[in-house]
Every structure is written in structure tokens, then in C-alpha cells.
Amino acid sequence: MTDIITSSAHVAQAGNAPTGAAVTIRRAADVSQLVNNSDSSRSNARIVIGIALGGVFLDAYDLGALAFGMKDVTREFGLSPSGAGMIASAITLGAIVGALIGGYLTDKIGRYRVFMADMFFFVFAALACAFAPNEYVLAGARFVMGMGIGIDLPVAMAFLAEFSKLKGRGNKAASIAMWCPTWYAAISVSYLLVLFFWSVLPESHSDWMWRIILGFGAIPALIIIAIRSKYMSESPIWAANQGDLHGAAAILRNSYGINAHVAKDADLTPARPVRRASWGNYAALFKGVYLKRTTLATVTSIVSPFAYNAVAFGLPVIISSFLAQSMLTTILLSLALNLLFAFTGGILAVRLVPRFGAWKMMTLGYICQITALLGLALVGRPEDGHQAAISVAMLALFLLGQGFGPGAHTMTYASLSYPTSLRGVGVGFNQMMVRASSTASLFLFPVLAAALSTNVFWVIALAPIVGLLALLAIRWEPSGYDVDAEDFALNGK
């Protein structure tokens, strides 16, 4: 009981009974090694990872919920193209601000506290969107929702990295890559909801659909709020790095069933972090060994969402306008493409990254995307069924490449290029770049598509080309590398 009483780290209410011989820990590196070598019996740790992925699901759902509703929003509020761009980009602007704050707080006050707070953003913002009386309230609510997303992703990635083992199936890279199929599952759920309400709502109330879809986002957030206190714990590695070995031992016992205890002769003074959390840590991302890693993670995180958002957010528009299909066919084809190719690609990323590494999968993913975008540009507006089939195949190839390549592993690079003491600000900075790129692509795609028609794909193809060149220039492989050991080398613990 002493470990729990003297600890400030939060330990979940429900957990595993410790089994096996007692394990003694004397320093933070011991905690990291126990997590790195943990076996598949870590049931409570799996639940923590699942809850963290629930936050990712919510992020994706809220970001993609307006994909089918923008036409209705534009019509209801009489928006100009710039007004529509304001609504579409408000959530990503909020995410930029949230990522800056969330990255710092994740390292400063811990993963658990930040995660406990950010879910409330989603509940209130989703309800405000559902009942928005005008475009300004809608844009403001989407901005607040974006802040929640920006705060959530650094802490979610920290949980995925710090509750997973280092090597083998289900390793840190695979756990982080799980964010990708989770993301596409959320997009698919939004499509299914659109399909359901499109089927049941009378035509006279079709303008309710976008409000219902946005408001639905409050439900998974409430579910996470209801179960998080019972199962969520602070990251044991973060707690240990703060000098709280007793708290880390309690988490290991509760989440992993590891019979861990702090040695009586362990050096607990001074109880200080290996690298103090500060705003200045953002500058540390561009120093020493981290400069090349940050450069690669930043470049790929700018170009990947630019291409993906232009294609994915515009997918319903592309299918309905370029292929001249009905609303029902548009919904079903968008759903099928996301499930069969983007989601499947994400699953492949999870299964294959322990074997092949993130670099090879990213490289192949970019090659697929370049091929797909050039194919879409060459076909242009399909004039017959054969050309339409080619266009759909190219969209499928793009989404498959996104799923197993940059879609999954830009986050792998963002999360595993930095040790525990820098992981929050590392992912936070990365997400600032992602959201800035997303904001630009969401705003520019309608404008470029209107001006260039299908020639817009020539412009979009430049993004994966730049990403591929960055990978060829900087051959950094984060999968299977013990990046947290860099913290222990810093202070000799």
C-alpha cells in the first residue's frame, strides 16, 4: 500500500492482480524496460490503449462529419465560397491552437490529467454545432471542437507509445499505427450515419441531417468520460521520469499485473524529471539528433494531409461531380472505398510495421499515391464507364497507399522520434503542422477544383512527391528503436 499512498500518479480503479515473482525497480530505466518487455497478458494496458484510440475515433469523426453536409450548410446559411471555407477550416484552426497547448501540457502535468479534461471540449462543442443558429456560431463551435482534437492527439499518442512493448507483434509502432484504421473506421461510421438518416428523414427535413451528424459526436465522448476513471492510469514511464517510482510501480501492478516494487535503496532524491517540461522544449526539437527527425516528420506531416484532405474531404464531391452519380451511389461508393481500401491499408500497417518498418511502408505508400493522382489527372473527367472505373480504381489505390503508408506512419514518426520528456511537444508541434496543412488544403481544394477541374490532381500530386524525396534524403527508422532510452542517457538513470 505504501507505493500507492506516497504516489501522486493516478492509478485506475480496476486492474489486474499482480502475479509472478516480485520485481524490484531502482530507477526510471527499469520501468521502461518492464514496459518494453511486457507480454500479451497486459489486459488493463490494452484497455488504456483502447480508450486512447476512442479519443482518436472521436477526433476523426468530428473532423470528417461535415464531408456530406457542406452543401446543406452552404444552402441553409447562404454561404459564399469563402464562407464555406471558413466553416470547413475552423476546426483545423482550432486544432492548431489545441496542439500547441496540448503538447506542452501533456509533458508538463501528465498524460492522464490532460486526457481527463479534453473530452469535455467534444461534448459541448458537438451540441453547440447541432443547434447553431448561424454560420458564426457554427464556426466558433467547430473551432472549440478543433481545440479538443489538438489537445487530444498528443496525449493519445503518448498513451499508445508508453503502454506498448518495444518489439514484436503489437509493438509501439504497431500500436501507434492503430490510430489509422481507427480514423477510417470513424469516417466510415459517419458515412453510415449519413446513409441511415438520408434514408429515414423525410425530404422536408433533410436539412436536419448535418445537425444530427455533428451532434452525434457528443455520444462517444460521453461514453469515454463514463469509463475513463475506472480504467485509465497515468503513463508509468512518464511517472517514473518525474521521479515518482512508487506511482510507476503501482501502475505496473495494476495495468500489467507485474509484481513491481520500489527498492528500499532506490535513489528517489531529487525527485525531478529528466528534462523539465517547458515551452523551450519546442526549440529542442530542432537541436542535435532531433533536427533530422523533426525535419522528416514535419515535411511528411505537411504534405500527407494536404493530399489526403483534398481527396478524402472532396471524395463525395469527386464521385458525384466527376462520375455523375446519385446521392445514394455517392454515399455507398465513398463508404466502400474507405472501408475496403483506407481501413484495410491501416490494418496492413499495424500488422506489417513490426516486420518491415515504417520507412519502407511510407515509401511504398507515397509511390502508390503518386501513381493514383497522376492517373486521375490523365483520365480527367470520365466520359464513359471504362474511364469511370479507372478513376475509381485510382481513388482506391490512393486510399490504400494512404492507409498503410503516410496515413499510419506520419504519426509513428511524430511519436517515436522523441523520448518521453519530449513526446508531448513533439506530437504537438507535428499536429500544428498537420492542421495548418489541412486548413490550407480544405480551403484551397474547392477553389482549385473550381478553377482547374480535374487538373487539380496535377497540383495535389506534388505533395506525395515531396514526401517521397524527404524519405529518400533522411532514412530514419523509428520502429523497434528504444527512443525512451535517450532520456536515461541524458541524466544517467
PyMOL commands that set and color helices and strands:
alter all, ss='L'
color gray80, all
select helices_A, chain A and resi 2-5+28-36+43-64+70-77+81-108+111-130+135-162+172-177+179-200+203-215+218-231+236-241+245-256+281-284+290-312+315-322+327-356+358-379+385-404+406-416+420-460+462-473+485-491
alter helices_A, ss='H'
color red, helices_A
select strands_A, chain A and resi 19-25+258-262
alter strands_A, ss='S'
color yellow, strands_A
deselect
rebuild
show_as cartoon
